[in-house]
Amino acid sequence: MLDLTTFLALTRKATAATKAALYFQENQLTYPWSANDRDVVNQRDMHYGFINYSSALAADLILFNSHYHLQSFSEELPRFLKSFPDNNELVTARHIREKSMVLHLGMDLKQFDTFQPSQERRQETRPPLILWNHRWEYDKNPEEFFTLLYRLDQDGLDFQVAVLGECFSQKPESFLEAKKKLKQKWQMVF
């Protein structure tokens, strides 16, 4: 995570006349914390939110990947600032909102047109493939995802599931449980 204020300070000779745009894929003000996180245990959980805030102050333009993230950041920022004992600079929340906009991730998928299935293949009837393409982490809420899949399975709906994404040293129990419960539908794990 880039602290834009530190970056600009350390590179001021080269960046003094350069406009800075800050892109938020997510934000630390509304990021779900794990109860086991060392920062929460050590009561440092506001640090990353403050980096987002000060970076947004320093940026000339702030971009969010979705309306959801723009809205959640904008709504949480005044509450965050009010948590400081004095001089909480609430007016800066409005300034930040005024220079913020949404820029969705762009994807050019034309390069994959050559991989279109043949006419015969398109007429095959196969069950839908449901894809998990996120990290295997608590903040991606795998429990809700798998609960939905269990319900679809209980309702007798035919589907396959592919679980992709980065898996760190600790595998959340929900993934291991889902692999067992959905064994017949489980396609691959990377």
VEXKELUM-869299 format. One line per field, with one value per residue: z, x, y of N, C-alpha, C in turn; residue number from 1; chain. Coordinates in nm, 4 decimals, padded with zeros to 6 digits, m for minus. Last residue first. Example, Ala and Ser with C-alpha at 12.3 -4.5 7.8 and 13.67 -1.06 7.14 Angstrom:
n_z: c(00.7080, 00.7800)
n_x: c(01.2850, 01.3190)
n_y: c(m00.2250, m00.5690)
ca_z: c(00.7140, 00.7800)
ca_x: c(01.3670, 01.2300)
ca_y: c(m00.1060, m00.4500)
c_z: c(00.7870, 00.7800)
c_x: c(01.2900, 01.3200)
c_y: c(00.0030, m00.3300)
seq: c(2, 1)
mol: c(A, A)
This chain:
n_z: c(m00.7577, m00.8076, m00.9797, m00.9340, m00.7458, m00.7371, m00.5591, m00.3216, m00.1439, 00.1038, 00.0604, m00.0095, 00.2149, 00.4033, 00.2930, 00.3061, 00.5807, 00.6958, 00.5008, 00.5259, 00.5630, 00.3536, 00.0879, m00.2370, m00.4915, m00.7236, m00.7589, m00.7889, m00.9528, m00.9601, m01.1438, m01.1036, m01.0707, m00.7754, m00.5394, m00.3103, m00.2201, m00.3992, m00.3128, m00.0525, m00.1026, m00.2201, 00.0040, 00.1588, 00.0046, 00.0412, 00.3182, 00.3534, 00.2235, 00.2349, 00.2024, 00.4451, 00.4799, 00.1714, m00.0831, m00.3401, m00.5980, m00.7650, m00.8029, m01.0312, m01.1601, m01.4579, m01.5359, m01.7123, m02.0638, m02.3685, m02.6757, m02.8505, m02.8547, m02.9950, m03.2495, m03.3020, m03.0807, m02.8625, m02.9093, m02.9219, m03.0492, m02.8509, m02.6815, m02.7496, m02.6485, m02.3971, m02.2117, m01.9352, m01.6665, m01.3677, m01.3488, m01.1663, m01.0080, m00.8139, m00.6216, m00.5335, m00.3461, m00.1370, m00.0347, 00.0602, 00.2587, 00.4336, 00.5241, 00.7229, 00.9543, 01.1310, 01.4009, 01.6417, 01.8656, 01.8749, 01.6176, 01.5194, 01.3082, 01.0986, 01.0772, 01.0002, 00.7469, 00.6078, 00.5450, 00.3078, 00.1327, 00.1305, 00.0174, m00.2353, m00.3554, m00.3478, m00.5133, m00.7563, m00.8004, m00.7862, m00.7737, m00.7632, m00.7200, m00.7881, m00.6401, m00.3043, m00.0364, 00.0630, 00.0134, 00.2005, 00.4363, 00.4122, 00.3984, 00.6463, 00.8153, 00.7736, 00.8909, 01.1645, 01.3113, 01.4489, 01.6639, 01.8869, 01.8765, 01.7565, 01.5095, 01.4138, 01.3993, 01.3694, 01.4643, 01.3668, 01.0688, 00.9329, 00.6224, 00.5402, 00.5568, 00.5479, 00.3420, 00.0348, m00.2978, m00.5021, m00.5730, m00.6942, m00.7367, m00.9204, m00.9208, m01.1413, m01.0903, m00.9849, m00.8102, m00.8664, m00.8256, m00.5725, m00.4198, m00.3218, m00.0599, m00.0819, m00.2321, m00.0471, 00.1685, 00.0449, m00.0354, 00.0511, m00.0954, 00.0000)
n_x: c(m00.6486, m00.8653, m01.1597, m01.4332, m01.6844, m01.9029, m01.8504, m01.7849, m01.8887, m01.7851, m01.5036, m01.4764, m01.5833, m01.3815, m01.1757, m01.2917, m01.3307, m01.0786, m00.8241, m00.4961, m00.2040, m00.0355, m00.2656, m00.3628, m00.5146, m00.7431, m01.0222, m01.2391, m01.5326, m01.8131, m02.1126, m02.4556, m02.7966, m02.9919, m03.1022, m03.0976, m02.8451, m02.6976, m02.7736, m02.6691, m02.3994, m02.3621, m02.4100, m02.1949, m01.9825, m02.0201, m01.9972, m01.7304, m01.5598, m01.4964, m01.2666, m01.1449, m01.0283, m00.9002, m00.7780, m00.8474, m01.0846, m01.2615, m01.4771, m01.7384, m01.9434, m02.0690, m02.3705, m02.3497, m02.3963, m02.4828, m02.3574, m02.3463, m02.0825, m01.9751, m02.0669, m01.9347, m01.6481, m01.5677, m01.3087, m01.0516, m01.0409, m01.1132, m00.9272, m00.8849, m01.1027, m01.1162, m00.9850, m01.1053, m01.0702, m01.2305, m01.3820, m01.3526, m01.5281, m01.3779, m01.3012, m01.2970, m01.5009, m01.4032, m01.2075, m01.3695, m01.5145, m01.3069, m01.2199, m01.3940, m01.2968, m01.0691, m01.0307, m00.9392, m00.9281, m00.9244, m01.0713, m01.3077, m01.3801, m01.2607, m01.4408, m01.6713, m01.5864, m01.5343, m01.7597, m01.8564, m01.6394, m01.6122, m01.8593, m01.8488, m01.6277, m01.7139, m01.9483, m01.8535, m01.5111, m01.2481, m01.1789, m00.9429, m00.8711, m00.6288, m00.4217, m00.3456, m00.3394, m00.5740, m00.5171, m00.3127, m00.4561, m00.6350, m00.4600, m00.3313, m00.5480, m00.5902, m00.3587, m00.4039, m00.5993, m00.5046, m00.3487, m00.3792, m00.2767, m00.4882, m00.4829, m00.2349, m00.2571, m00.5727, m00.7813, m01.0072, m00.9574, m01.1520, m01.2542, m01.2262, m01.2926, m01.0470, m00.8958, m01.0471, m00.9688, m00.8560, m00.8035, m00.5488, m00.4644, m00.2524, m00.0771, 00.1238, 00.4413, 00.6225, 00.7661, 00.9067, 01.1785, 01.1907, 01.0265, 01.0315, 00.9530, 00.6971, 00.5611, 00.5744, 00.4301, 00.1776, 00.1080, 00.1916, 00.0667, 00.0857)
n_y: c(m02.4286, m02.6877, m02.7863, m02.8761, m03.0138, m03.1712, m03.3739, m03.2265, m03.0481, m03.1197, m03.0939, m02.8270, m02.7045, m02.7525, m02.6019, m02.3483, m02.3054, m02.2885, m02.1358, m02.2292, m02.0610, m01.9798, m01.8836, m01.8886, m01.7034, m01.8591, m02.0829, m02.3330, m02.3997, m02.6089, m02.6735, m02.7718, m02.8158, m02.8071, m02.8980, m02.7567, m02.8223, m02.6593, m02.4066, m02.4250, m02.4381, m02.1855, m02.0214, m02.0996, m02.0056, m01.7250, m01.6982, m01.7828, m01.6037, m01.3127, m01.1827, m01.1807, m01.4349, m01.5746, m01.6663, m01.4275, m01.5260, m01.6587, m01.9100, m01.9697, m02.2143, m02.3189, m02.4939, m02.8070, m02.8186, m02.9192, m02.8046, m02.5996, m02.5267, m02.7411, m02.6858, m02.4435, m02.4108, m02.1323, m01.8962, m01.8071, m01.5687, m01.3872, m01.2860, m01.0249, m00.8905, m00.7864, m00.5521, m00.3865, m00.1575, m00.0870, 00.2353, 00.4985, 00.7544, 01.0227, 01.3157, 01.5707, 01.5792, 01.4214, 01.5939, 01.7996, 01.6601, 01.6018, 01.8468, 01.9222, 01.8027, 01.8235, 01.7811, 01.9113, 01.6265, 01.3368, 01.1334, 01.0462, 01.2032, 01.0645, 00.8473, 00.9803, 01.0839, 00.8262, 00.6758, 00.7866, 00.7548, 00.4744, 00.4018, 00.5322, 00.4055, 00.1397, 00.1560, 00.2331, 00.1266, 00.2013, 00.5511, 00.8110, 01.1440, 01.3907, 01.4821, 01.3787, 01.4417, 01.3249, 01.0579, 01.0243, 01.0564, 00.8284, 00.6071, 00.6439, 00.6011, 00.3299, 00.2349, 00.3097, 00.1950, m00.0313, m00.0814, m00.2537, m00.5039, m00.6375, m00.5107, m00.5953, m00.8747, m01.0303, m01.1758, m01.0616, m00.8855, m00.6221, m00.5053, m00.1662, 00.0946, 00.2194, 00.1209, 00.0193, m00.0857, 00.0400, 00.3685, 00.5669, 00.9010, 01.1095, 01.4080, 01.6040, 01.7423, 01.9128, 01.7425, 01.5118, 01.5396, 01.6471, 01.4731, 01.2159, 01.2216, 01.3346, 01.1407, 00.9246, 01.0299, 01.0570, 00.7985, 00.5018, 00.2100, m00.1168)
ca_z: c(m00.7917, m00.7073, m00.9701, m01.0572, m00.7356, m00.8191, m00.6939, m00.3898, m00.2849, 00.0845, 00.0997, m00.0999, 00.0878, 00.4242, 00.3109, 00.1771, 00.4916, 00.7120, 00.5820, 00.4428, 00.6378, 00.4344, 00.1720, m00.1086, m00.4110, m00.6332, m00.8001, m00.6879, m00.9673, m00.8951, m01.1088, m01.1296, m01.1256, m00.8974, m00.6523, m00.3948, m00.1501, m00.4032, m00.4516, m00.0729, m00.0314, m00.3002, m00.1140, 00.2098, 00.0144, m00.0922, 00.2518, 00.4213, 00.1610, 00.2843, 00.0797, 00.3993, 00.5503, 00.2939, 00.0161, m00.2407, m00.5009, m00.8190, m00.6938, m01.0106, m01.0665, m01.3765, m01.5198, m01.5996, m01.9474, m02.2458, m02.5642, m02.8360, m02.7963, m02.8526, m03.1826, m03.2977, m03.2084, m02.8893, m02.9039, m02.8414, m03.1244, m02.9515, m02.6543, m02.7751, m02.7908, m02.4092, m02.3538, m01.9843, m01.8080, m01.4326, m01.3460, m01.2887, m01.0318, m00.9173, m00.6372, m00.6335, m00.4664, m00.2178, m00.0921, m00.0423, 00.1421, 00.3765, 00.4256, 00.5915, 00.8826, 00.9897, 01.3144, 01.5070, 01.8324, 01.9863, 01.6711, 01.6235, 01.4390, 01.1435, 01.1070, 01.1266, 00.8581, 00.6378, 00.6643, 00.4259, 00.1585, 00.1790, 00.1516, m00.1368, m00.3419, m00.2714, m00.3765, m00.6806, m00.8053, m00.8854, m00.7064, m00.8444, m00.6514, m00.8356, m00.7192, m00.4461, m00.1201, 00.0759, m00.0588, 00.0581, 00.4024, 00.4269, 00.2903, 00.5221, 00.8102, 00.7359, 00.7467, 01.0895, 01.2432, 01.3315, 01.5606, 01.8767, 01.9292, 01.8899, 01.5964, 01.4282, 01.4984, 01.3093, 01.4923, 01.5112, 01.1350, 01.0078, 00.7382, 00.5204, 00.5640, 00.6447, 00.4752, 00.1252, m00.1739, m00.5330, m00.4652, m00.7312, m00.6432, m00.9134, m00.8647, m01.0781, m01.1451, m01.0825, m00.7600, m00.8800, m00.9545, m00.6792, m00.4539, m00.4647, m00.0913, m00.0046, m00.2872, m00.1813, 00.1841, 00.1054, m00.1370, 00.1244, m00.1120, 00.0000)
ca_x: c(m00.5151, m00.8152, m01.0155, m01.3593, m01.5567, m01.9125, m01.8947, m01.6855, m01.9220, m01.9303, m01.5639, m01.4217, m01.6566, m01.5156, m01.1567, m01.2531, m01.4475, m01.1553, m00.9456, m00.6145, m00.3213, m00.0001, m00.1478, m00.3856, m00.3964, m00.6977, m00.8916, m01.1825, m01.3871, m01.7454, m01.9764, m02.3509, m02.6750, m02.9448, m03.0932, m03.2150, m02.9608, m02.6832, m02.8010, m02.8138, m02.4649, m02.3430, m02.4971, m02.3311, m02.0060, m02.0138, m02.1238, m01.8405, m01.5875, m01.6200, m01.3425, m01.2048, m01.1527, m00.8867, m00.8444, m00.7574, m01.0254, m01.1329, m01.4206, m01.5960, m01.9369, m01.9482, m02.2950, m02.3949, m02.3144, m02.5414, m02.3498, m02.4761, m02.1776, m01.9437, m02.1073, m02.0811, m01.7119, m01.5966, m01.4522, m01.0763, m00.9932, m01.2128, m00.9737, m00.7760, m01.1026, m01.1239, m01.0055, m01.0536, m01.0957, m01.1208, m01.3900, m01.2892, m01.5163, m01.4671, m01.3102, m01.1958, m01.5125, m01.5168, m01.1687, m01.2683, m01.5846, m01.3851, m01.1368, m01.4117, m01.4084, m01.0656, m01.0480, m00.8963, m00.9554, m00.9731, m00.9558, m01.2460, m01.4384, m01.2016, m01.2994, m01.6693, m01.6202, m01.4294, m01.6827, m01.9431, m01.6940, m01.5032, m01.8237, m01.9527, m01.6324, m01.5953, m01.9543, m01.9346, m01.6563, m01.2829, m01.2231, m01.0233, m00.8866, m00.7472, m00.4962, m00.3722, m00.2268, m00.5525, m00.6271, m00.2835, m00.3526, m00.6834, m00.5569, m00.2531, m00.4879, m00.6945, m00.3765, m00.2868, m00.6332, m00.5885, m00.2921, m00.4567, m00.1893, m00.4451, m00.5995, m00.2619, m00.1663, m00.4735, m00.6468, m00.9849, m00.9624, m01.0366, m01.2884, m01.1715, m01.4030, m01.1464, m00.8690, m00.9940, m01.0439, m00.9243, m00.8441, m00.6509, m00.4626, m00.3836, m00.0842, m00.0060, 00.3638, 00.5280, 00.7053, 00.7606, 01.1335, 01.2712, 00.9793, 01.0626, 01.0841, 00.8014, 00.5802, 00.6304, 00.5720, 00.2444, 00.1377, 00.1637, 00.1489, 00.0000)
ca_y: c(m02.3801, m02.5945, m02.7708, m02.8975, m02.9446, m03.0516, m03.4107, m03.3097, m03.0305, m03.1177, m03.2218, m02.9289, m02.6982, m02.8080, m02.7455, m02.4050, m02.3055, m02.4119, m02.1228, m02.2440, m02.1063, m02.0959, m01.8661, m01.9548, m01.7291, m01.7551, m02.0311, m02.2444, m02.3932, m02.4979, m02.7099, m02.6735, m02.8737, m02.7408, m02.9893, m02.7353, m02.8784, m02.8040, m02.4473, m02.4096, m02.5497, m02.3074, m02.0129, m02.1197, m02.1498, m01.7847, m01.6633, m01.8529, m01.7336, m01.3736, m01.2103, m01.0556, m01.4030, m01.4965, m01.7508, m01.4859, m01.4343, m01.6135, m01.8302, m01.9473, m02.1016, m02.3216, m02.3694, m02.7254, m02.8470, m02.8668, m02.8981, m02.6642, m02.4317, m02.7275, m02.8093, m02.4463, m02.4416, m02.2747, m01.9223, m01.9263, m01.6856, m01.4270, m01.4219, m01.1190, m00.9291, m00.9323, m00.5756, m00.5126, m00.1843, m00.1578, 00.0895, 00.4512, 00.6098, 00.9686, 01.1701, 01.5338, 01.6624, 01.3724, 01.4647, 01.8270, 01.7162, 01.4912, 01.7768, 01.9837, 01.7393, 01.8636, 01.6648, 01.9516, 01.7660, 01.4181, 01.2054, 00.9637, 01.2368, 01.1909, 00.8248, 00.9052, 01.1740, 00.9235, 00.6403, 00.7816, 00.8883, 00.5587, 00.3540, 00.5640, 00.5519, 00.1800, 00.1044, 00.3290, 00.1056, 00.0994, 00.4286, 00.7201, 01.0163, 01.3184, 01.5799, 01.3499, 01.4815, 01.4695, 01.1214, 01.0075, 01.1542, 00.9656, 00.6329, 00.6488, 00.7342, 00.4247, 00.2190, 00.3547, 00.3194, m00.0519, 00.0047, m00.1293, m00.3975, m00.6795, m00.4953, m00.4525, m00.8144, m00.9423, m01.2265, m01.0509, m01.0150, m00.6688, m00.5899, m00.2994, m00.0012, 00.2670, 00.0681, 00.1205, m00.1029, m00.0854, 00.2791, 00.4690, 00.7895, 01.0438, 01.2725, 01.5770, 01.6307, 01.9686, 01.8669, 01.5090, 01.4857, 01.7083, 01.6079, 01.2348, 01.1639, 01.4018, 01.2753, 00.9130, 00.9962, 01.1725, 00.8998, 00.6245, 00.3290, 00.0000)
c_z: c(m00.6751, m00.7479, m00.8584, m01.0392, m00.8596, m00.8307, m00.7893, m00.5347, m00.3739, m00.0621, 00.0658, m00.0678, m00.0099, 00.2922, 00.3284, 00.1865, 00.3545, 00.6142, 00.5811, 00.5311, 00.5445, 00.5162, 00.2606, m00.0283, m00.2756, m00.5468, m00.6944, m00.7302, m00.8675, m00.9168, m01.0414, m01.0968, m01.1557, m00.9400, m00.7819, m00.5217, m00.2322, m00.3363, m00.4649, m00.2153, m00.0539, m00.2344, m00.1999, 00.0950, 00.0705, m00.0856, 00.1123, 00.3527, 00.2253, 00.2170, 00.1096, 00.2689, 00.4925, 00.3494, 00.1521, m00.1445, m00.4171, m00.7274, m00.7424, m00.8866, m01.0210, m01.2904, m01.4282, m01.5899, m01.8324, m02.1292, m02.4420, m02.7251, m02.7730, m02.7834, m03.0315, m03.2242, m03.1904, m03.0254, m02.9348, m02.8278, m03.0499, m03.0299, m02.7556, m02.7535, m02.8221, m02.5537, m02.3757, m02.1324, m01.8504, m01.5769, m01.4141, m01.2802, m01.1658, m00.9315, m00.7482, m00.6576, m00.5731, m00.3492, m00.1819, m00.1125, 00.0286, 00.2523, 00.3628, 00.4846, 00.7435, 00.9062, 01.1681, 01.4067, 01.6922, 01.9530, 01.7713, 01.6828, 01.5524, 01.2806, 01.1633, 01.1720, 00.9938, 00.7485, 00.7041, 00.5542, 00.2834, 00.2187, 00.2110, 00.0041, m00.2318, m00.2545, m00.2939, m00.5343, m00.7271, m00.8952, m00.8127, m00.7625, m00.7319, m00.7634, m00.7678, m00.5129, m00.2689, m00.0215, m00.0517, m00.0272, 00.2557, 00.3830, 00.2933, 00.4040, 00.6868, 00.7249, 00.6940, 00.9381, 01.1524, 01.2587, 01.4365, 01.7796, 01.9194, 01.9553, 01.7404, 01.5187, 01.5191, 01.4176, 01.4391, 01.5494, 01.2835, 01.0646, 00.8046, 00.6423, 00.5433, 00.6623, 00.5809, 00.2662, m00.0814, m00.4154, m00.5224, m00.6141, m00.6774, m00.8241, m00.8617, m01.0310, m01.0683, m01.1441, m00.8563, m00.8425, m00.9753, m00.8169, m00.5627, m00.5103, m00.2361, m00.0426, m00.2125, m00.2408, 00.0491, 00.1223, m00.0776, 00.0306, m00.0230, 00.0000)
c_x: c(m00.4564, m00.6741, m00.9831, m01.2081, m01.4725, m01.7791, m01.8970, m01.7240, m01.8295, m01.9699, m01.7128, m01.4814, m01.6066, m01.5939, m01.2916, m01.2375, m01.4142, m01.2714, m01.0253, m00.7373, m00.4419, m00.1174, m00.1270, m00.2571, m00.4354, m00.5830, m00.8446, m01.0407, m01.3356, m01.5951, m01.9147, m02.2169, m02.5765, m02.8108, m03.0482, m03.2109, m03.0886, m02.8021, m02.7951, m02.8532, m02.6153, m02.4075, m02.4846, m02.4310, m02.1436, m02.0480, m02.1317, m01.9731, m01.7038, m01.6523, m01.4731, m01.2822, m01.2221, m01.0244, m00.8307, m00.8406, m00.9199, m01.0630, m01.2819, m01.5687, m01.7920, m01.9463, m02.1745, m02.3111, m02.3660, m02.4555, m02.4151, m02.4758, m02.3132, m02.0417, m02.0855, m02.1307, m01.8640, m01.6646, m01.4770, m01.2252, m01.0194, m01.1697, m01.0771, m00.8181, m00.9942, m01.1212, m00.9995, m01.0865, m01.0339, m01.1585, m01.2677, m01.2868, m01.4485, m01.4418, m01.4072, m01.1920, m01.4094, m01.5277, m01.2802, m01.2253, m01.4858, m01.4600, m01.2109, m01.3289, m01.4291, m01.1758, m01.0733, m00.9117, m00.9029, m01.0031, m01.0040, m01.1220, m01.3759, m01.2542, m01.2363, m01.5246, m01.6217, m01.4685, m01.5822, m01.8638, m01.7811, m01.5565, m01.7103, m01.9120, m01.7298, m01.5877, m01.8356, m01.9436, m01.7263, m01.4325, m01.2670, m01.0556, m00.9843, m00.7508, m00.6279, m00.4483, m00.2536, m00.4456, m00.6157, m00.3916, m00.3124, m00.5774, m00.6029, m00.3462, m00.4002, m00.6393, m00.4874, m00.3093, m00.5199, m00.6275, m00.3806, m00.3934, m00.2518, m00.3613, m00.5610, m00.3823, m00.1949, m00.3888, m00.5363, m00.8446, m00.9352, m01.0616, m01.1623, m01.2027, m01.3559, m01.2595, m00.9665, m00.9861, m00.9905, m01.0127, m00.9147, m00.6772, m00.5776, m00.3676, m00.2291, m00.0074, 00.2333, 00.4376, 00.6007, 00.6913, 00.9826, 01.2226, 01.0611, 01.0333, 01.1270, 00.9404, 00.6901, 00.6582, 00.6402, 00.3943, 00.2109, 00.2045, 00.0999, 00.0899)
c_y: c(m02.3058, m02.5558, m02.6736, m02.8941, m02.9771, m02.9775, m03.2910, m03.3420, m03.1148, m03.1124, m03.2252, m03.0658, m02.8041, m02.8110, m02.8159, m02.5561, m02.3649, m02.4195, m02.2532, m02.2310, m02.1102, m02.1497, m01.9887, m01.9450, m01.7872, m01.8014, m01.9319, m02.2094, m02.2906, m02.5115, m02.5877, m02.7370, m02.7614, m02.7994, m02.9251, m02.8200, m02.8644, m02.8726, m02.5987, m02.4500, m02.5442, m02.4280, m02.1386, m02.1147, m02.1814, m01.9334, m01.7259, m01.8243, m01.8078, m01.5076, m01.2842, m01.0713, m01.2801, m01.4610, m01.6826, m01.5707, m01.5063, m01.5133, m01.7884, m01.8633, m02.0897, m02.1957, m02.3905, m02.5974, m02.7610, m02.9134, m02.8349, m02.7689, m02.4965, m02.6336, m02.7981, m02.5706, m02.4438, m02.2928, m02.0697, m01.9580, m01.8161, m01.5510, m01.4712, m01.2645, m01.0317, m00.9806, m00.7264, m00.5241, m00.3155, m00.1854, 00.0298, 00.2991, 00.5865, 00.8191, 01.1329, 01.3821, 01.6268, 01.4485, 01.4122, 01.6983, 01.7439, 01.5394, 01.6587, 01.9114, 01.7966, 01.7985, 01.6984, 01.8376, 01.7960, 01.5640, 01.3099, 01.0309, 01.1553, 01.2323, 00.9523, 00.8805, 01.1034, 01.0225, 00.7482, 00.7556, 00.8920, 00.6966, 00.4371, 00.5223, 00.5910, 00.3316, 00.1544, 00.2851, 00.2161, 00.0738, 00.3291, 00.5963, 00.9320, 01.1846, 01.5207, 01.4640, 01.4645, 01.5179, 01.2739, 01.0733, 01.1439, 01.0670, 00.7774, 00.6754, 00.7495, 00.5654, 00.3094, 00.3479, 00.3677, 00.0761, 00.0050, m00.0293, m00.2589, m00.5692, m00.5287, m00.4274, m00.6664, m00.8753, m01.1360, m01.0953, m00.9929, m00.8077, m00.6453, m00.3863, m00.1450, 00.1673, 00.1188, 00.0646, 00.0059, m00.1225, 00.1566, 00.3756, 00.6957, 00.9215, 01.2263, 01.4321, 01.6142, 01.8622, 01.9240, 01.6391, 01.4999, 01.6636, 01.6749, 01.3776, 01.1870, 01.3512, 01.3508, 01.0510, 00.9871, 01.1470, 01.0190, 00.7375, 00.4426, 00.1224)
seq: c(190, 189, 188, 187, 186, 185, 184, 183, 182, 181, 180, 179, 178, 177, 176, 175, 174, 173, 172, 171, 170, 169, 168, 167, 166, 165, 164, 163, 162, 161, 160, 159, 158, 157, 156, 155, 154, 153, 152, 151, 150, 149, 148, 147, 146, 145, 144, 143, 142, 141, 140, 139, 138, 137, 136, 135, 134, 133, 132, 131, 130, 129, 128, 127, 126, 125, 124, 123, 122, 121, 120, 119, 118, 117, 116, 115, 114, 113, 112, 111, 110, 109, 108, 107, 106, 105, 104, 103, 102, 101, 100, 99, 98, 97, 96, 95, 94, 93, 92, 91, 90, 89, 88, 87, 86, 85, 84, 83, 82, 81, 80, 79, 78, 77, 76, 75, 74, 73, 72, 71, 70, 69, 68, 67, 66, 65, 64, 63, 62, 61, 60, 59, 58, 57, 56, 55, 54, 53, 52, 51, 50, 49, 48, 47, 46, 45, 44, 43, 42, 41, 40, 39, 38, 37, 36, 35, 34, 33, 32, 31, 30, 29, 28, 27, 26, 25, 24, 23, 22, 21, 20, 19, 18, 17, 16, 15, 14, 13, 12, 11, 10, 9, 8, 7, 6, 5, 4, 3, 2, 1)
mol: c(A, A, A, A, A, A, A, A, A, A, A, A, A, A, A, A, A, A, A, A, A, A, A, A, A, A, A, A, A, A, A, A, A, A, A, A, A, A, A, A, A, A, A, A, A, A, A, A, A, A, A, A, A, A, A, A, A, A, A, A, A, A, A, A, A, A, A, A, A, A, A, A, A, A, A, A, A, A, A, A, A, A, A, A, A, A, A, A, A, A, A, A, A, A, A, A, A, A, A, A, A, A, A, A, A, A, A, A, A, A, A, A, A, A, A, A, A, A, A, A, A, A, A, A, A, A, A, A, A, A, A, A, A, A, A, A, A, A, A, A, A, A, A, A, A, A, A, A, A, A, A, A, A, A, A, A, A, A, A, A, A, A, A, A, A, A, A, A, A, A, A, A, A, A, A, A, A, A, A, A, A, A, A, A, A, A, A, A, A, A)
